Amino acid sequence: TRSLGARSDSIPPRPDEASAPTRLLDRLPEKLGRHVIALEAEDHYVRVHTDRGSTLVLARLSDAIRELGPVDGVRVHRSYWVRRDAVCRVSTHGKGLLLRLSNGIDVPVSQGYKELARQAGLQPTG
């Protein structure tokens, strides 16, 4: 048996996997730059937030995260991924947490992702 997500040698890689780490960045309008601070799922799209604005890209959130490549970030909700250094403030919000990002948006941390956020160092201070 093989673990979930593992790939046996008999299954060829998808043609787009070789370029996956930069593909998301290549689909962003030039005016938004390439400094992604958050990804937000919206129906069949992902809203890509950069330090210069945001845009919608047709993708699943999990694919957009994979295409982003090795960026220091964490998934904090079924609909959100955030770059760790973009988090300005962490506060409690009901049973979960609320993250204030450098672009001013608030991102909820759901109960199911609270432990991942804590492991990533995203905890309320004080």
Buried (B, 14 or more C-beta within 10 A) or exposed (E): EEEEEEEEEEEEEEEEEEEBBEBBBEBBEEEBEEBBBBBBBEEEBBBBBBBBEBBEBEBEBEBBBBBBEEBEBBBBBEBBBBBBEBBEEBEEEEEBBBBBBBBEBEBBBBEEBBEEBBEBEBEEEE
